[in-house]
């Protein structure tokens, strides 16, 4: 009896690996969404002051800080009053203990510098310490934890119907990185501001994004 040879054919049903683009890996909010978030929390903060309330005032400081500096949640809650460098010719915040226990200076816009000065004056009126080692964000139970930051950001995102799974507090950092890269296309600036030791980590923000394509195809045949 002849031996039958079993022919093996390639498995055509084998699934191909999906390639994920950079903008799918990086969960971020676009410029209009960030502006909406900032405007909404800022307005709520102004109303809170009129009513003698404190939560929204602190939350506006938080949202302004995260969207104007790109620092991590853990870096925000660890920020002390002495880390705010707003003297003559200075506009920066000092990160004492960033990722990998590394410290760095993060440059901030003049608007955030002014906001910090207002916030520190407000803390004094509230009877809160503004000594060098005193925490910026303090609640009734003491210094804020990262969970407080995450819950606060999530609350406002939900109010604006912007919240979705995997796209919350840390996405504000990504949003900041995307926006400053789109300004000047300078990846080194993004690397320095975010505190990445390896520029390969930052390179993901240099990928083509939907906003870039929209800018280029706008009024294409008009």
Buried (B, 14 or more C-beta within 10 A) or exposed (E): EEEEEEEEEEEEEEEEEEEEEBBEEBBBBBEEBBEBBBEBBBEBBEEBEEEEEBEBBBBBBBBBBBBBBBBBBBBBBBBBBBBBBBEEEEBBBBBBEBBEEEEBBBBBEEEBBEBBEEBBEBBEEEEBEBEEEBBBBBEEEEBBBBEBBBEBBBEBBEEEEBBEEEBBBBBBBBBBBBBBBBEEEEBEBBBBBBBBEEEEEBBBBBBEBEBEEEEEEEEEEE
